[in-house]
Amino acid sequence: MKRSNRRAWLGAIALSFLVILSLILAPGNNRINSGSTYNRSPDGYGAWYAFMQEHGTNITRFAKPFKSLKAEKTPVTLLRVNSQLLEPIILPEEKEWLENGNTLIILGVRDSVTAANFSTMQKSSSGDVKIETRRRGKIQTGEELLLGDRFGAVVWQQKFGQGKVIFSTTPHLAANAYQENLSNFNYLADLLGKKNNLLLVDEYLHGYKDAAVRQEEGQGNLISYFSKTPVFPALLQVGVLLLVLIWALNQRFGKEVTLYTPVVDNSEAYIQALAQVLQKAGKTDFVVEMVAKEEQVQLQLALGLGRIPLEHQALVTAWVQQTGTQATELDKLLRLRNRKTPMSERDLISWLGKWQTLREVQNSTLNRSKGA
């Protein structure tokens, strides 16, 4: 396998792993488990559920929709521990169910934040109950205070016909965090009330469902389950990405073209850099001096006079003798390099052009002389 192909595969696998891991570990995915009797973390109710069973209380986890309770002939007490604070609203179907003699206990309702201390000990018949919230409810007409202080109610109830609903501003009334304060466990046990009621803990709202419910809702197999969770679109995107990578690595648009890094001519780069510096500094006299010396050397070599610089007049005389042309232009060029004032950029360009013209005349004349 080529190195580029191997890197692409490793990148695709790493991306897939990160997507799946982010979905699994995302705080929003685990938040629904808060308040569940299956949860052993501090905000769970696993310890309280075990406490109730150890004391011989016949309590059962309920993993069905609320509408399933209508089929129950025995009065029911349903405990519902919200994973997040919700408004204390009773739906019409719940109100009808309560009026028939049932009890609903809702822990974790949203209410006003008061000036009360966050952590307080509330007096009750079950002992001192530890409450950690500043939220307090205001008792309205038809409601009864069960637990609270001068700032308002922590736990209160409201009757509906033969039944009632009990609200609590804290969802952690008997959470695992209070195992060392058994008064909290006993207080919630006392709230369940009548021993002849069917005691249920709502686990359906925490995402747990009986096998019959999953089958009814089309969640009887793994594929149908994933198709209704955020994992499915993520896996679908990863699959499409992998297909695109496979296609891209095996289907090319034409032949491979090798890219060559251009070789940098250090001498040319140095000359260009030096030219820029001289241009910004306005040192045309230095340029004139250097170029004039080199042009004279090249002229002498063409005339067969060697590299040692000749006197001005000796060079002019040799030019006239070998080319048979006037030396007026050469004389001007040689004199210009000795001028006192620097050339302007325009004069410098003109001067360089005249040297080029002189070389053309020289080459043309000498070639004719050799041909003759």
C-alpha positions as CSV (number, residue, x, y, z in Angstrom):
1,M,0.0,0.0,0.0
2,K,1.3,3.4,-0.9
3,R,2.1,5.8,1.9
4,S,-0.5,8.3,0.7
5,N,-3.2,5.6,0.6
6,R,-2.2,4.4,4.1
7,R,-2.5,8.0,5.5
8,A,-5.9,8.4,3.9
9,W,-7.2,5.2,5.5
10,L,-5.8,6.1,8.9
11,G,-7.4,9.6,8.6
12,A,-10.7,8.1,7.8
13,I,-10.6,5.6,10.6
14,A,-9.6,8.3,13.1
15,L,-12.4,10.6,11.9
16,S,-14.9,7.8,12.3
17,F,-13.7,7.1,15.8
18,L,-13.9,10.7,16.8
19,V,-17.5,11.1,15.5
20,I,-18.7,7.9,17.3
21,L,-16.8,8.8,20.5
22,S,-18.3,12.4,20.6
23,L,-21.8,11.0,20.2
24,I,-21.3,8.4,23.0
25,L,-19.6,10.8,25.5
26,A,-21.7,13.9,24.7
27,P,-23.2,15.3,27.9
28,G,-26.6,15.6,26.3
29,N,-26.7,11.8,25.7
30,N,-26.1,10.8,29.3
31,R,-28.2,13.5,30.9
32,I,-31.4,11.5,30.4
33,N,-30.1,8.9,32.9
34,S,-30.1,11.4,35.7
35,G,-32.7,10.4,38.3
36,S,-32.9,6.8,37.1
37,T,-32.9,3.8,39.5
38,Y,-30.5,2.1,37.1
39,N,-28.0,5.0,37.7
40,R,-25.3,4.5,40.4
41,S,-23.8,8.0,40.1
42,P,-24.6,10.7,42.7
43,D,-27.7,12.0,40.8
44,G,-29.1,8.5,40.3
45,Y,-31.7,6.7,42.5
46,G,-30.2,3.2,42.5
47,A,-29.4,3.3,46.2
48,W,-32.9,4.5,47.2
49,Y,-34.5,1.7,45.1
50,A,-32.3,-0.9,46.8
51,F,-33.2,0.7,50.2
52,M,-36.9,0.2,49.4
53,Q,-36.5,-3.4,48.4
54,E,-34.4,-4.2,51.5
55,H,-37.3,-2.9,53.7
56,G,-39.8,-5.2,52.0
57,T,-41.5,-2.5,49.9
58,N,-43.1,-4.0,46.8
59,I,-42.0,-1.4,44.3
60,T,-41.5,-2.0,40.5
61,R,-39.8,-0.2,37.7
62,F,-42.3,1.0,35.1
63,A,-40.9,1.1,31.5
64,K,-44.1,1.8,29.5
65,P,-45.9,4.9,28.2
66,F,-48.2,6.7,30.6
67,K,-51.3,5.6,28.7
68,S,-50.5,2.0,29.7
69,L,-51.5,2.9,33.3
70,K,-55.2,3.2,32.3
71,A,-55.4,-0.6,32.2
72,E,-54.5,-0.9,35.8
73,K,-57.4,-1.8,38.1
74,T,-55.4,-1.3,41.4
75,P,-54.8,2.3,42.5
76,V,-51.3,3.4,41.4
77,T,-48.6,5.6,42.9
78,L,-46.2,6.6,40.2
79,L,-42.8,8.2,41.1
80,R,-41.4,10.4,38.3
81,V,-37.8,11.9,38.8
82,N,-37.2,14.4,36.1
83,S,-33.7,14.4,34.4
84,Q,-34.1,18.2,34.1
85,L,-36.4,20.8,35.7
86,L,-39.8,21.0,34.1
87,E,-42.8,23.2,34.6
88,P,-45.3,21.8,37.1
89,I,-48.0,21.2,34.5
90,I,-50.6,18.4,34.6
91,L,-51.9,17.2,31.3
92,P,-55.6,16.5,30.7
93,E,-55.0,12.7,30.5
94,E,-53.0,12.8,33.7
95,K,-55.7,14.8,35.5
96,E,-58.3,12.3,34.5
97,W,-56.1,9.5,35.8
98,L,-55.5,11.3,39.1
99,E,-59.2,11.9,39.6
100,N,-59.7,8.1,39.6
101,G,-57.8,7.8,42.9
102,N,-54.2,7.5,41.7
103,T,-51.1,9.4,43.0
104,L,-48.3,11.1,40.9
105,I,-45.1,12.2,42.6
106,I,-42.9,14.5,40.4
107,L,-39.4,15.4,41.6
108,G,-37.7,18.3,39.9
109,V,-40.1,21.0,38.9
110,R,-39.0,24.5,37.9
111,D,-40.0,27.3,40.2
112,S,-38.6,30.6,41.5
113,V,-35.1,31.0,42.8
114,T,-35.2,32.7,46.3
115,A,-32.8,34.1,48.8
116,A,-32.8,30.8,50.7
117,N,-29.5,29.1,51.4
118,F,-28.6,26.5,48.8
119,S,-28.1,23.8,51.5
120,T,-30.7,23.6,54.3
121,M,-32.0,21.0,56.7
122,Q,-35.8,20.8,56.6
123,K,-37.8,19.4,59.6
124,S,-40.2,16.5,58.8
125,S,-41.8,13.5,60.5
126,S,-39.1,11.4,59.0
127,G,-36.2,13.4,60.4
128,D,-34.1,16.3,59.1
129,V,-34.2,16.2,55.3
130,K,-31.3,17.7,53.5
131,I,-32.3,20.0,50.7
132,E,-29.8,21.6,48.2
133,T,-31.6,24.1,46.1
134,R,-32.7,27.8,46.3
135,R,-35.9,27.2,44.4
136,R,-39.1,27.4,46.3
137,G,-42.7,27.1,45.2
138,K,-45.5,29.5,46.2
139,I,-48.5,27.7,47.6
140,Q,-51.7,28.5,45.6
141,T,-55.3,27.9,46.5
142,G,-56.1,24.2,46.7
143,E,-52.4,23.3,47.4
144,E,-50.9,22.0,50.7
145,L,-47.4,22.5,52.0
146,L,-45.6,19.3,52.9
147,L,-42.0,20.5,53.3
148,G,-40.6,24.1,53.2
149,D,-39.5,27.2,55.1
150,R,-40.2,30.9,55.2
151,F,-39.0,31.3,51.6
152,G,-41.6,28.9,50.3
153,A,-42.4,25.3,49.6
154,V,-39.9,22.6,48.7
155,V,-42.5,19.8,48.5
156,W,-46.3,20.4,48.2
157,Q,-49.3,18.6,47.0
158,Q,-52.5,19.3,45.1
159,K,-55.6,17.1,45.1
160,F,-57.5,16.0,42.0
161,G,-60.8,14.2,42.8
162,Q,-59.8,11.1,44.7
163,G,-56.2,11.3,43.8
164,K,-53.3,13.8,44.2
165,V,-50.1,15.0,42.7
166,I,-47.0,15.8,44.8
167,F,-44.3,18.3,43.5
168,S,-40.7,18.8,44.6
169,T,-38.5,21.6,43.5
170,T,-35.4,19.4,43.8
171,P,-35.0,16.2,41.6
172,H,-32.4,15.0,44.1
173,L,-34.7,14.5,47.1
174,A,-33.4,10.9,47.7
175,A,-30.6,10.7,45.2
176,N,-27.5,8.5,45.7
177,A,-25.6,11.5,47.0
178,Y,-27.7,11.4,50.3
179,Q,-27.0,7.7,51.3
180,E,-25.5,8.9,54.5
181,N,-28.6,11.0,55.3
182,L,-31.3,8.2,55.5
183,S,-33.9,10.8,56.5
184,N,-34.1,11.7,52.8
185,F,-34.7,8.1,51.9
186,N,-37.3,7.6,54.6
187,Y,-39.1,10.9,53.6
188,L,-39.5,9.9,50.0
189,A,-40.7,6.4,51.1
190,D,-43.3,8.1,53.3
191,L,-44.5,10.3,50.4
192,L,-45.4,7.1,48.5
193,G,-48.1,6.8,51.1
194,K,-50.7,4.0,50.9
195,K,-49.2,0.5,51.1
196,N,-52.1,-1.0,49.2
197,N,-51.3,1.1,46.1
198,L,-49.2,-0.4,43.2
199,L,-45.9,1.4,43.6
200,L,-44.1,2.2,40.3
201,V,-41.0,4.2,39.4
202,D,-41.1,5.7,35.9
203,E,-38.1,4.6,33.9
204,Y,-39.8,5.2,30.5
205,L,-38.9,8.9,30.7
206,H,-35.2,7.8,31.2
207,G,-35.3,5.9,27.9
208,Y,-35.9,2.4,29.2
209,K,-38.6,0.4,27.5
210,D,-40.1,-3.1,28.0
211,A,-39.5,-5.6,25.2
212,A,-43.2,-5.5,24.2
213,V,-43.0,-1.7,23.9
214,R,-39.8,-1.8,21.8
215,Q,-41.4,-4.3,19.5
216,E,-44.6,-2.1,19.2
217,E,-42.5,1.0,18.4
218,G,-40.4,-0.8,15.8
219,Q,-37.3,-1.1,18.0
220,G,-37.1,-4.9,18.1
221,N,-33.8,-5.1,16.4
222,L,-30.5,-3.3,16.4
223,I,-30.9,-1.7,12.9
224,S,-34.2,-0.1,13.7
225,Y,-32.9,1.1,17.0
226,F,-29.9,2.9,15.5
227,S,-32.1,4.3,12.7
228,K,-33.9,6.4,15.3
229,T,-30.9,7.6,17.2
230,P,-28.3,10.3,16.4
231,V,-25.8,7.6,15.8
232,F,-27.4,6.5,12.6
233,P,-26.9,9.7,10.6
234,A,-23.4,9.9,11.9
235,L,-22.6,6.4,10.7
236,L,-24.3,7.1,7.4
237,Q,-22.0,10.2,6.9
238,V,-18.9,8.1,7.8
239,G,-19.9,5.4,5.3
240,V,-20.4,8.0,2.5
241,L,-17.0,9.5,3.4
242,L,-15.3,6.1,3.2
243,L,-16.9,5.4,-0.2
244,V,-15.7,8.8,-1.5
245,L,-12.1,8.1,-0.2
246,I,-12.1,4.6,-1.8
247,W,-13.3,6.0,-5.1
248,A,-10.8,8.9,-5.0
249,L,-7.9,6.6,-4.3
250,N,-8.7,4.2,-7.1
251,Q,-10.0,6.6,-9.8
252,R,-7.6,9.3,-11.0
253,F,-8.3,12.1,-13.5
254,G,-5.5,11.4,-15.9
255,K,-1.9,10.3,-15.4
256,E,0.1,11.2,-12.4
257,V,2.2,14.3,-12.8
258,T,5.4,14.6,-10.8
259,L,6.0,18.1,-9.5
260,Y,9.6,19.3,-9.8
261,T,10.9,21.9,-7.4
262,P,12.5,24.7,-9.5
263,V,16.3,25.0,-9.0
264,V,17.1,28.4,-7.5
265,D,20.1,30.2,-9.2
266,N,21.8,31.6,-6.2
267,S,24.0,34.0,-8.3
268,E,20.9,35.4,-10.1
269,A,19.0,35.7,-6.8
270,Y,22.0,37.5,-5.3
271,I,22.3,39.9,-8.2
272,Q,18.5,40.7,-8.2
273,A,18.6,41.3,-4.4
274,L,21.7,43.6,-4.8
275,A,20.0,45.5,-7.7
276,Q,16.9,46.1,-5.5
277,V,19.1,47.4,-2.7
278,L,21.1,49.7,-5.0
279,Q,17.9,51.0,-6.7
280,K,16.3,51.9,-3.3
281,A,19.6,53.6,-2.2
282,G,19.9,55.5,-5.5
283,K,23.5,54.2,-6.1
284,T,23.5,54.5,-9.9
285,D,27.2,55.6,-9.8
286,F,28.2,52.2,-8.4
287,V,26.2,50.4,-11.2
288,V,27.8,52.6,-13.9
289,E,31.3,51.9,-12.6
290,M,30.9,48.1,-12.4
291,V,29.0,47.8,-15.7
292,A,31.5,50.0,-17.5
293,K,34.5,48.0,-16.3
294,E,32.9,44.7,-17.4
295,E,31.8,46.2,-20.8
296,Q,35.4,47.4,-21.4
297,V,36.8,43.9,-20.6
298,Q,34.4,42.2,-23.0
299,L,35.2,44.8,-25.7
300,Q,39.0,44.2,-25.2
301,L,38.5,40.5,-25.4
302,A,36.6,40.9,-28.7
303,L,39.4,43.0,-30.1
304,G,42.0,40.5,-28.9
305,L,43.5,42.9,-26.3
306,G,43.3,40.8,-23.2
307,R,41.6,41.5,-19.8
308,I,44.0,44.1,-18.4
309,P,42.2,47.4,-18.7
310,L,43.8,49.8,-21.3
311,E,44.0,53.5,-21.2
312,H,41.1,55.4,-22.6
313,Q,42.9,56.6,-25.8
314,A,44.7,53.3,-26.4
315,L,41.3,51.5,-26.5
316,V,39.7,54.1,-28.8
317,T,42.7,53.8,-31.2
318,A,42.5,49.9,-31.3
319,W,38.7,50.2,-32.0
320,V,39.2,52.5,-35.0
321,Q,42.0,50.3,-36.4
322,Q,40.1,47.0,-36.1
323,T,36.6,48.0,-36.9
324,G,37.3,50.9,-39.4
325,T,34.5,52.9,-37.8
326,Q,34.4,56.2,-35.9
327,A,35.1,56.1,-32.2
328,T,32.7,58.9,-31.3
329,E,30.1,56.7,-29.5
330,L,32.7,54.6,-27.7
331,D,34.5,57.8,-26.6
332,K,31.2,59.1,-25.1
333,L,30.5,55.9,-23.2
334,L,33.9,55.7,-21.7
335,R,33.8,59.3,-20.6
336,L,30.3,59.0,-19.0
337,R,31.6,56.5,-16.4
338,N,33.8,59.3,-15.0
339,R,31.1,61.9,-14.6
340,K,30.8,63.4,-11.1
341,T,27.0,63.5,-10.8
342,P,25.0,60.3,-10.5
343,M,22.8,59.3,-13.5
344,S,19.1,59.3,-13.3
345,E,17.3,56.0,-13.8
346,R,16.3,57.1,-17.4
347,D,19.8,58.1,-18.3
348,L,21.1,54.8,-16.9
349,I,18.8,52.8,-19.1
350,S,19.8,54.9,-22.1
351,W,23.5,54.4,-21.3
352,L,23.0,50.6,-21.1
353,G,21.1,50.6,-24.4
354,K,24.0,52.4,-26.1
355,W,26.5,49.8,-24.9
356,Q,24.2,47.1,-26.4
357,T,24.1,48.9,-29.7
358,L,27.9,49.3,-29.6
359,R,28.3,45.5,-29.2
360,E,26.1,44.9,-32.1
361,V,28.1,47.2,-34.3
362,Q,31.3,45.6,-33.1
363,N,30.1,42.0,-33.8
364,S,28.9,43.0,-37.2
365,T,32.1,44.8,-38.2
366,L,34.4,42.1,-36.9
367,N,32.5,39.3,-38.6
368,R,32.7,41.1,-42.0
369,S,36.5,41.6,-41.4
370,K,37.0,37.8,-40.7
371,G,34.9,36.9,-43.8
372,A,36.9,39.2,-46.1
